[in-house]
């Protein structure tokens, strides 16, 4: 019955995570070499150094004619300069050569004139506007110089990064190995999605949600299935997870009730075990952080919303560290609260909100349903607001920072 009295102490979220990281000393996953074409969404493990200049030569930035800029001085529609169109490789005085955007600037030329600023008369080129030396020319190395860092380590590669790397002649790159995250749900009441439910049973959705959150971050989920309310079964599956994965995440069985067995199962498995249990946060108070054989074990609430919040607060920054990413945060927007919202003094509250634009300003409306743990509070929201531990709530019209996980709405 002592377990039913609740947590004796709740730990501050920042303090809990800091203590956990100090004991864990997480290291980046090792690098692996892949093709540039397979790099979308992967994280660079090392700086990529340009082995050539980009562009590799002086080139025309326009469709038009390469020429000597001195031949165009004082040119105007009323005083066009006439130049001979050459077919040779070089451009001499009084000559011009046809070029397209991206063409190498021929020897002898130091500028290019736009096609729109020229005409043809009697087999010669009329130039109607002057150009300066280097005008309409992309200089060699103007984009990236040889020896320069083209893309920094820790960058999550987007399509434009891949294009730059390919333009620099790279076909192989070294990226961080995807962290493997073992996911385990616990509870006799759970059944697999699509499975037949008995009386009092519910469908397990936590592994589905968290596995996709892992994929979004660039981690590889490993499904450990469902463990029953049995310390031995829970412990056996966690042991399998630590042997195959870089991180183990469990959901359920982490409060202080009679059947909340996961912290006990972890403590029975080996040294370290549970580092901190019980967080000063809402939702997600029963969250625990543990270490087994040097592997992080994140013990999240079985409530799907609390599990998502726990993942956001603890798993997300941990996985980013393993990938070698610093400073990757969710986009934010400054918005005004539409109504007054009470909070729980002494706990960090993660308030789900719907952020929208109206009348040229951003507003944040709390998503309210009867049960704060309902999944619809996430599907109806597009972001969340963090209410600090030292506040009793937020006032109507108060400005807040909304952390977005979906697009801004309109009303």
C-alpha positions as CSV (number, residue, x, y, z in Angstrom):
1,X,0.0,0.0,0.0
2,X,3.0,2.3,0.5
3,X,3.4,2.4,-3.3
4,X,-0.1,3.9,-3.6
5,X,0.7,7.0,-1.7
6,X,2.4,8.7,-4.6
7,X,5.9,10.1,-5.2
8,X,7.7,11.4,-2.1
9,X,9.6,13.9,-4.3
10,X,9.2,15.3,-7.8
11,X,12.4,16.3,-9.6
12,X,12.8,19.4,-11.7
13,X,12.9,18.5,-15.4
14,X,16.2,20.2,-16.2
15,X,17.8,18.9,-13.1
16,X,16.6,15.3,-13.9
17,X,17.9,15.4,-17.5
18,X,21.2,17.0,-16.5
19,X,21.9,14.4,-13.8
20,X,20.9,11.6,-16.2
21,X,23.3,12.9,-18.9
22,X,26.2,13.3,-16.5
23,X,25.9,9.6,-15.5
24,X,25.2,8.4,-19.0
25,X,27.9,10.3,-20.8
26,X,26.3,9.7,-24.2
27,X,28.5,9.4,-27.3
28,X,27.7,10.0,-30.9
29,X,26.9,7.0,-33.0
30,X,29.8,6.0,-35.3
31,X,30.0,7.3,-38.8
32,X,29.0,5.3,-41.9
33,X,29.7,6.0,-45.5
34,X,26.8,6.3,-47.9
35,X,26.0,7.6,-51.4
36,X,25.1,11.3,-51.6
37,X,21.9,10.3,-53.4
38,X,20.9,8.4,-50.2
39,X,21.7,11.2,-47.9
40,X,18.3,12.9,-47.5
41,X,17.5,13.4,-43.9
42,X,20.8,11.9,-42.7
43,X,23.2,13.8,-40.4
44,X,26.7,14.6,-41.5
45,X,29.3,13.0,-39.3
46,X,32.2,15.3,-40.3
47,X,32.7,18.6,-42.1
48,X,32.7,18.2,-45.9
49,X,35.7,20.1,-47.4
50,X,35.4,21.3,-51.0
51,X,38.0,19.7,-53.2
52,X,37.3,22.1,-56.0
53,X,36.1,25.6,-56.6
54,X,32.4,26.2,-57.4
55,X,31.9,27.4,-60.0
56,X,35.1,25.7,-61.3
57,X,35.7,28.5,-63.8
58,X,34.5,32.0,-64.6
59,X,31.1,31.6,-66.3
60,X,28.3,33.7,-67.8
61,X,25.5,34.5,-65.4
62,X,23.2,35.5,-68.3
63,X,22.1,34.5,-71.8
64,X,23.8,37.0,-74.1
65,X,27.3,37.8,-75.4
66,X,30.7,37.5,-73.8
67,X,32.9,40.6,-74.6
68,X,35.5,43.0,-73.4
69,X,33.7,45.5,-71.1
70,X,35.9,48.4,-72.4
71,X,34.1,47.9,-75.8
72,X,30.8,48.8,-74.2
73,X,31.6,52.0,-72.4
74,X,29.3,54.9,-73.3
75,X,26.9,52.5,-75.1
76,X,23.2,53.5,-75.2
77,X,20.2,52.9,-77.4
78,X,21.1,56.1,-79.2
79,X,24.8,55.3,-79.4
80,X,25.0,51.5,-79.8
81,X,28.4,49.9,-79.9
82,X,28.9,47.6,-82.9
83,X,30.8,44.4,-82.3
84,X,31.8,41.5,-84.6
85,X,30.3,38.1,-83.7
86,X,33.2,35.7,-83.5
87,X,33.1,31.9,-83.8
88,X,36.6,31.5,-82.4
89,X,37.6,30.3,-78.9
90,X,38.9,33.8,-77.9
91,X,37.3,37.2,-77.8
92,X,39.4,40.0,-79.1
93,X,38.9,43.8,-79.2
94,X,35.7,44.7,-80.9
95,X,34.4,41.2,-80.8
96,X,31.6,39.3,-79.0
97,X,30.8,35.6,-78.6
98,X,27.4,34.1,-78.0
99,X,27.1,32.5,-74.5
100,X,24.3,30.9,-72.4
101,X,23.9,31.0,-68.7
102,X,26.5,28.8,-67.1
103,X,28.8,28.7,-70.1
104,X,32.5,29.2,-69.5
105,X,33.6,32.7,-70.2
106,X,35.9,32.6,-73.2
107,X,39.5,33.8,-72.9
108,X,39.8,37.5,-73.6
109,X,36.4,38.4,-72.3
110,X,35.8,40.0,-68.9
111,X,32.1,40.5,-68.9
112,X,28.8,39.5,-70.5
113,X,25.9,41.6,-71.8
114,X,22.3,40.4,-71.5
115,X,20.6,39.3,-74.7
116,X,17.8,41.8,-74.0
117,X,20.3,44.7,-74.2
118,X,21.5,43.8,-77.7
119,X,20.4,43.6,-81.2
120,X,21.7,42.3,-84.6
121,X,22.3,44.6,-87.5
122,X,24.2,44.0,-90.7
123,X,25.7,40.8,-89.2
124,X,27.1,42.7,-86.2
125,X,26.0,42.9,-82.6
126,X,24.6,46.1,-81.3
127,X,25.2,46.7,-77.6
128,X,22.8,49.2,-76.1
129,X,24.0,49.4,-72.5
130,X,27.5,49.4,-70.9
131,X,28.8,46.7,-68.7
132,X,31.6,46.9,-66.1
133,X,34.5,44.5,-65.7
134,X,33.1,41.3,-64.2
135,X,29.6,42.3,-65.0
136,X,27.1,39.4,-65.4
137,X,30.0,36.9,-64.6
138,X,30.1,34.3,-61.9
139,X,33.7,34.1,-60.8
140,X,35.6,30.9,-60.2
141,X,35.1,29.9,-56.5
142,X,32.5,32.6,-56.0
143,X,30.1,30.1,-54.5
144,X,32.5,27.8,-52.6
145,X,36.3,28.0,-52.5
146,X,38.4,24.9,-52.6
147,X,39.4,23.9,-49.1
148,X,36.4,25.7,-47.6
149,X,33.9,23.8,-45.4
150,X,31.0,23.3,-47.7
151,X,28.6,21.7,-45.2
152,X,29.3,21.4,-41.5
153,X,29.2,18.3,-39.4
154,X,25.9,17.9,-37.6
155,X,23.9,19.2,-40.5
156,X,20.7,17.3,-41.3
157,X,20.9,17.0,-45.1
158,X,18.2,18.6,-47.1
159,X,17.8,18.4,-50.9
160,X,19.8,21.6,-51.5
161,X,22.7,20.2,-49.4
162,X,22.8,17.2,-51.6
163,X,22.8,19.3,-54.7
164,X,25.8,21.3,-53.4
165,X,27.7,18.2,-52.5
166,X,27.1,16.7,-55.9
167,X,28.1,20.0,-57.6
168,X,31.4,19.7,-55.7
169,X,32.0,16.3,-57.2
170,X,31.2,14.3,-54.1
171,X,29.5,10.9,-54.5
172,X,30.2,9.4,-51.1
173,X,29.7,11.1,-47.7
174,X,30.1,10.0,-44.0
175,X,27.0,10.3,-41.9
176,X,26.0,9.4,-38.4
177,X,24.7,5.9,-38.0
178,X,21.0,5.9,-37.2
179,X,20.5,5.3,-33.5
180,X,18.4,2.2,-32.9
181,X,15.5,2.8,-30.4
182,X,13.9,-0.3,-28.9
183,X,10.2,0.3,-28.0
184,X,8.3,-1.7,-25.4
185,X,4.8,-1.3,-24.2
186,X,3.7,-2.9,-20.9
187,X,0.3,-3.9,-19.5
188,X,-2.1,-6.8,-19.5
189,X,-4.8,-4.5,-20.8
190,X,-3.0,-3.9,-24.1
191,X,-3.6,-5.6,-27.5
192,X,-1.8,-5.1,-30.8
193,X,-3.4,-2.7,-33.3
194,X,-6.0,-4.7,-35.2
195,X,-6.1,-7.4,-32.6
196,X,-9.2,-8.7,-30.8
197,X,-9.9,-6.8,-27.6
198,X,-11.3,-8.6,-24.6
199,X,-13.2,-6.9,-21.7
200,X,-11.3,-4.0,-20.3
201,X,-8.6,-4.2,-23.0
202,X,-7.4,-1.3,-25.2
203,X,-5.3,-1.0,-28.4
204,X,-1.7,-0.1,-27.8
205,X,-0.9,3.0,-29.9
206,X,2.2,4.1,-28.1
207,X,4.7,2.1,-30.1
208,X,3.1,3.3,-33.3
209,X,3.3,6.9,-32.3
210,X,6.8,6.8,-30.8
211,X,8.2,4.8,-33.6
212,X,7.1,7.4,-36.1
213,X,8.6,10.2,-33.9
214,X,11.9,8.2,-34.0
215,X,11.7,8.1,-37.8
216,X,11.1,11.8,-38.0
217,X,14.3,12.4,-36.1
218,X,16.4,10.0,-38.1
219,X,16.4,7.1,-35.6
220,X,15.6,3.5,-36.4
221,X,12.8,2.0,-34.2
222,X,13.0,-1.6,-33.0
223,X,9.7,-3.2,-31.9
224,X,9.9,-5.2,-28.7
225,X,6.2,-5.8,-28.5
226,X,4.0,-5.9,-25.4
227,X,5.2,-7.1,-22.0
228,X,2.7,-8.3,-19.5
229,X,2.5,-7.1,-16.0
230,X,5.2,-9.4,-14.8
231,X,8.7,-8.3,-13.6
232,X,10.4,-11.2,-15.3
233,X,8.7,-10.6,-18.7
234,X,9.4,-6.9,-18.6
235,X,13.0,-7.5,-17.6
236,X,13.6,-10.1,-20.3
237,X,12.4,-7.8,-23.0
238,X,14.4,-4.8,-21.7
239,X,17.5,-7.0,-21.7
240,X,16.8,-7.9,-25.3
241,X,16.4,-4.2,-26.1
242,X,19.7,-3.2,-24.5
243,X,21.5,-5.9,-26.5
244,X,20.1,-4.7,-29.9
245,X,19.5,-1.0,-29.5
246,X,21.2,2.2,-28.5
247,X,18.2,3.4,-26.5
248,X,15.3,1.6,-24.9
249,X,12.0,3.3,-24.4
250,X,9.2,1.7,-22.4
251,X,5.7,3.0,-21.9
252,X,3.3,2.1,-19.0
253,X,4.0,0.5,-15.6
254,X,5.9,3.5,-14.3
255,X,3.7,5.1,-11.6
256,X,3.4,4.0,-8.0
257,X,0.6,1.5,-8.3
258,X,0.7,-2.2,-7.5
259,X,1.1,-3.1,-11.1
260,X,3.6,-0.4,-12.0
261,X,6.6,-2.8,-12.3
262,X,9.0,-1.3,-14.9
263,X,11.2,0.7,-12.5
264,X,11.5,-2.4,-10.3
265,X,12.3,-4.6,-13.3
266,X,15.0,-2.2,-14.4
267,X,16.6,-2.0,-10.9
268,X,16.7,-5.8,-10.8
269,X,18.6,-6.1,-14.0
270,X,21.9,-4.5,-13.2
271,X,24.0,-1.6,-12.0
272,X,22.9,2.0,-12.0
273,X,19.2,1.2,-12.8
274,X,16.8,4.1,-12.2
275,X,18.6,7.4,-11.9
276,X,15.5,9.6,-11.3
277,X,11.8,8.7,-11.0
278,X,9.0,11.2,-10.8
279,X,9.1,14.5,-12.7
280,X,7.8,17.9,-11.8
281,X,5.9,18.1,-15.1
282,X,2.4,17.7,-16.4
283,X,1.6,15.5,-18.2
284,X,4.3,12.8,-17.7
285,X,4.9,13.0,-13.9
286,X,5.6,9.2,-13.6
287,X,8.5,9.4,-16.1
288,X,11.7,7.7,-15.1
289,X,15.2,7.8,-16.5
290,X,17.5,4.8,-16.1
291,X,20.8,3.4,-17.3
292,X,21.6,-0.3,-17.8
293,X,25.0,-1.5,-19.1
294,X,25.7,2.0,-20.4
295,X,22.5,2.2,-22.3
296,X,19.8,4.8,-21.6
297,X,16.4,3.5,-20.6
298,X,13.6,6.0,-20.8
299,X,10.5,4.9,-18.9
300,X,7.5,6.9,-20.1
301,X,3.9,7.0,-19.0
302,X,1.4,4.6,-20.5
303,X,-0.9,7.5,-21.2
304,X,-0.3,8.3,-25.0
305,X,-0.3,12.1,-24.5
306,X,2.1,11.9,-21.6
307,X,4.3,9.4,-23.5
308,X,4.5,11.9,-26.4
309,X,5.4,14.7,-24.1
310,X,8.0,12.6,-22.3
311,X,9.5,11.7,-25.7
312,X,9.6,15.4,-26.6
313,X,11.2,16.4,-23.4
314,X,13.8,13.6,-22.9
315,X,14.1,11.3,-25.9
316,X,14.2,14.0,-28.6
317,X,17.2,15.9,-27.2
318,X,19.0,12.6,-26.3
319,X,18.6,11.2,-29.9
320,X,19.8,14.5,-31.3
321,X,22.9,14.2,-29.2
322,X,23.6,10.7,-30.4
323,X,23.3,12.0,-34.0
324,X,25.6,14.9,-33.3
325,X,23.0,17.6,-33.9
326,X,23.1,20.8,-31.8
327,X,20.5,23.5,-31.8
328,X,17.8,21.7,-33.8
329,X,14.6,22.8,-32.2
330,X,11.0,23.0,-33.3
331,X,10.0,26.2,-35.0
332,X,8.4,28.7,-32.7
333,X,6.0,31.6,-33.0
334,X,5.2,34.4,-30.5
335,X,1.4,34.5,-29.9
336,X,-1.1,35.9,-27.5
337,X,-3.3,33.6,-25.3
338,X,-7.0,33.8,-26.2
339,X,-8.1,32.9,-22.6
340,X,-6.8,32.7,-19.1
341,X,-5.2,29.3,-18.3
342,X,-4.6,28.0,-14.7
343,X,-1.5,25.9,-14.1
344,X,0.0,23.7,-11.4
345,X,2.5,25.7,-9.3
346,X,5.7,23.7,-8.9
347,X,5.3,21.7,-12.1
348,X,6.3,22.4,-15.7
349,X,3.1,22.2,-17.7
350,X,3.1,21.4,-21.4
351,X,-0.1,23.0,-22.7
352,X,-1.4,21.9,-26.1
353,X,-2.6,24.8,-28.1
354,X,-4.0,25.7,-31.5
355,X,-2.0,28.6,-32.9
356,X,-3.6,30.7,-35.6
357,X,-3.4,34.0,-37.4
358,X,-6.1,36.6,-37.2
359,X,-6.1,40.2,-38.0
360,X,-2.3,40.3,-38.6
361,X,-1.4,38.7,-35.2
362,X,-0.8,35.2,-33.9
363,X,-3.1,33.8,-31.2
364,X,-2.9,30.6,-29.1
365,X,-6.0,28.8,-28.0
366,X,-5.8,26.0,-25.5
367,X,-7.2,22.7,-26.7
368,X,-9.8,21.7,-24.1
369,X,-11.5,18.4,-23.7
370,X,-12.7,16.6,-20.6
371,X,-9.7,14.4,-20.2
372,X,-6.2,16.0,-20.5
373,X,-4.8,12.7,-21.6
374,X,-7.0,12.3,-24.7
375,X,-5.2,11.9,-28.0
376,X,-7.5,14.5,-29.6
377,X,-5.6,17.2,-27.6
378,X,-2.7,16.4,-30.0
379,X,-4.7,16.0,-33.2
380,X,-6.6,19.3,-32.5
381,X,-3.4,21.1,-31.6
382,X,-0.6,22.4,-33.8
383,X,1.9,23.2,-31.0
384,X,2.5,23.5,-27.3
385,X,3.3,26.2,-24.7
386,X,5.6,25.5,-21.8
387,X,4.3,27.0,-18.5
388,X,7.2,27.3,-16.1
389,X,7.1,25.8,-12.6
390,X,7.0,29.2,-10.9
391,X,3.8,30.4,-12.6
392,X,0.2,29.7,-11.4
393,X,-1.1,30.1,-14.9
394,X,-1.2,32.4,-18.0
395,X,-3.4,35.5,-18.4
396,X,-5.7,36.2,-21.3
397,X,-3.8,38.3,-23.8
398,X,-0.4,37.2,-22.4
399,X,2.3,36.6,-24.9
400,X,3.7,33.1,-25.1
401,X,6.1,31.1,-27.2
402,X,4.4,28.3,-29.2
403,X,6.5,25.3,-30.1
404,X,5.0,24.2,-33.4
405,X,4.6,20.6,-34.6
406,X,2.2,21.5,-37.4
407,X,1.4,24.5,-39.6
408,X,-0.1,27.8,-38.4
409,X,-3.9,27.9,-38.7
410,X,-6.2,30.7,-39.8
411,X,-9.5,31.9,-38.3
